[in-house]
Amino acid sequence: MGQADWGTYWVWDAADQLLLLLFIYFGYMALWNAIEDETRAARAAAILALVGAVNIPIIHFSVQW
């Protein structure tokens, strides 16, 4: 299927990265609502937000890579 066009079966492009960022965002909202203690929820959600923020430059530069 993709082998004939790209020389590989899967090409990791910006759309895949955006989908991953969407899942991280949904996980962020779910994590925030899953923890009862507001302080612990804020800390855990902040860590997940940092993981999502690291993905943003990867999305930007994946077009150039």
GROMACS elastic network, one bead per residue, 0.5 to 0.9 nm:
[ bonds ]
;  ai    aj funct       b0    kb
    1     4     6  0.64448   500
    1     5     6  0.77264   500
    1     9     6  0.69978   500
    2     5     6  0.53689   500
    2     6     6  0.59869   500
    2     7     6  0.71962   500
    2     8     6  0.62795   500
    2    10     6  0.66724   500
    2    11     6  0.83283   500
    3     6     6  0.56474   500
    3    10     6  0.79447   500
    4     7     6  0.58034   500
    4     8     6  0.76778   500
    4     9     6  0.84946   500
    5     8     6  0.79268   500
    5     9     6  0.89389   500
    6     9     6  0.74725   500
    6    10     6  0.81537   500
    6    11     6  0.74853   500
    7    10     6  0.88637   500
    8    11     6  0.69889   500
   11    16     6  0.89762   500
   12    15     6  0.81064   500
   12    16     6  0.62097   500
   12    17     6  0.77483   500
   12    62     6  0.85293   500
   13    16     6  0.55668   500
   13    17     6  0.67053   500
   13    59     6  0.82702   500
   13    62     6  0.65491   500
   13    63     6  0.71595   500
   14    18     6  0.61878   500
   14    19     6  0.86373   500
   14    58     6  0.86284   500
   14    59     6  0.55690   500
   14    60     6  0.77198   500
   14    61     6  0.88103   500
   14    62     6  0.60866   500
   14    63     6  0.64225   500
   15    18     6  0.50635   500
   15    19     6  0.62586   500
   15    20     6  0.86648   500
   15    59     6  0.84887   500
   16    19     6  0.51024   500
   16    20     6  0.62973   500
   16    21     6  0.86933   500
   16    59     6  0.89271   500
   17    21     6  0.61930   500
   17    22     6  0.86277   500
   17    55     6  0.76628   500
   17    56     6  0.85865   500
   17    58     6  0.79147   500
   17    59     6  0.58370   500
   17    62     6  0.85837   500
   18    22     6  0.61526   500
   18    23     6  0.86671   500
   18    55     6  0.89322   500
   18    56     6  0.87137   500
   18    59     6  0.71002   500
   19    23     6  0.63496   500
   19    24     6  0.86830   500
   20    23     6  0.51185   500
   20    24     6  0.62685   500
   20    25     6  0.86834   500
   20    52     6  0.88389   500
   20    55     6  0.86495   500
   21    25     6  0.61925   500
   21    26     6  0.86982   500
   21    52     6  0.62988   500
   21    53     6  0.88325   500
   21    55     6  0.71160   500
   21    56     6  0.80373   500
   22    25     6  0.50156   500
   22    26     6  0.62741   500
   22    27     6  0.85422   500
   23    26     6  0.50687   500
   23    27     6  0.60419   500
   23    28     6  0.84650   500
   24    28     6  0.60448   500
   24    29     6  0.87609   500
   24    48     6  0.74910   500
   24    49     6  0.79401   500
   24    51     6  0.82617   500
   24    52     6  0.61818   500
   25    29     6  0.64211   500
   25    30     6  0.86510   500
   25    48     6  0.86913   500
   25    49     6  0.78925   500
   25    52     6  0.75577   500
   26    29     6  0.52285   500
   26    30     6  0.61733   500
   26    31     6  0.85136   500
   27    31     6  0.58625   500
   27    32     6  0.84121   500
   27    45     6  0.88166   500
   27    48     6  0.81445   500
   28    31     6  0.51672   500
   28    32     6  0.61267   500
   28    33     6  0.87011   500
   28    44     6  0.87075   500
   28    45     6  0.57124   500
   28    46     6  0.84714   500
   28    48     6  0.63297   500
   28    49     6  0.69010   500
   29    32     6  0.51968   500
   29    33     6  0.63468   500
   29    34     6  0.86028   500
   29    45     6  0.79460   500
   30    33     6  0.52651   500
   30    34     6  0.59608   500
   30    35     6  0.89237   500
   31    34     6  0.50568   500
   31    35     6  0.65761   500
   31    41     6  0.70543   500
   31    44     6  0.74314   500
   31    45     6  0.63546   500
   31    48     6  0.87488   500
   32    35     6  0.61102   500
   32    36     6  0.85789   500
   32    38     6  0.82703   500
   32    40     6  0.89725   500
   32    41     6  0.51915   500
   32    42     6  0.67469   500
   32    44     6  0.76035   500
   32    45     6  0.58033   500
   33    36     6  0.73576   500
   33    41     6  0.75950   500
   34    41     6  0.77921   500
   35    38     6  0.72120   500
   35    40     6  0.70845   500
   35    41     6  0.52485   500
   35    42     6  0.89591   500
   35    44     6  0.88786   500
   36    39     6  0.88995   500
   36    40     6  0.80381   500
   36    41     6  0.70707   500
   37    40     6  0.54867   500
   37    41     6  0.60599   500
   37    42     6  0.86043   500
   38    42     6  0.59705   500
   38    43     6  0.85593   500
   39    42     6  0.51931   500
   39    43     6  0.62689   500
   39    44     6  0.86882   500
   40    43     6  0.51357   500
   40    44     6  0.61140   500
   40    45     6  0.84407   500
   41    44     6  0.52524   500
   41    45     6  0.59576   500
   41    46     6  0.83904   500
   42    45     6  0.51551   500
   42    46     6  0.59607   500
   42    47     6  0.86773   500
   43    46     6  0.51013   500
   43    47     6  0.63917   500
   43    48     6  0.88111   500
   44    47     6  0.52635   500
   44    48     6  0.64288   500
   44    49     6  0.86762   500
   45    48     6  0.50640   500
   45    49     6  0.60468   500
   45    50     6  0.86584   500
   46    50     6  0.62651   500
   46    51     6  0.87367   500
   47    50     6  0.51561   500
   47    51     6  0.64901   500
   47    52     6  0.88101   500
   48    51     6  0.50504   500
   48    52     6  0.63321   500
   48    53     6  0.86473   500
   49    53     6  0.60629   500
   49    54     6  0.86937   500
   50    54     6  0.62836   500
   50    55     6  0.88097   500
   51    54     6  0.53188   500
   51    55     6  0.68158   500
   52    55     6  0.52315   500
   52    56     6  0.69840   500
   53    56     6  0.54047   500
   53    57     6  0.78792   500
   54    57     6  0.64711   500
   54    58     6  0.72377   500
   55    58     6  0.51053   500
   55    59     6  0.62856   500
   55    60     6  0.88191   500
   56    59     6  0.51521   500
   56    60     6  0.63916   500
   56    61     6  0.88112   500
   57    61     6  0.60593   500
   57    62     6  0.82802   500
   58    61     6  0.52598   500
   58    62     6  0.57621   500
   58    63     6  0.89201   500
   59    62     6  0.52305   500
   59    63     6  0.72302   500
   60    63     6  0.62524   500
   60    64     6  0.77845   500
   61    64     6  0.51957   500
   61    65     6  0.60991   500
